Amino acid sequence: MVVVTALLGMMAMIFSSLNERRREMAIWRAMGARPATILGLLVLEAILMAASGALLGVGLLYLGLAVAQPWVDAAFGIWLPIEPPTAREVMVLAAVIGAAALASLLPALRAYRLSLADGMMVRI
């Protein structure tokens, strides 16, 4: 549920940024970028956000384990081994990053369909 909620939040964030970035996308289109390029850039943005979040999370996990390991051992007698992620854990992280790419497709498809004239019009 946490991953689904985070993916929905990311999708909402990309949707909300589309309105702010419509001029930017129209300029890209005017400079010759195809709609598929804009779609790819938005999906790439979501993949990079998910991958950096996953790497930051794994890094903080190992930092927290390194700091808490002696305290947990002394206080509770439980040894927390610090081992590299298993293949299953790496696959779960890859699945979360893949799900982020899929979740970004809906806002990216909306940006794909935006016309060049829509981005160049001044909205009040």
Summary of the structure (lengths in Angstrom):
residues: 124
radius of gyration: 20.3
end to end distance: 38.8
largest distance: 66.8
contacts: 304
relative contact order: 0.20
helix: 81%
strand: 0%
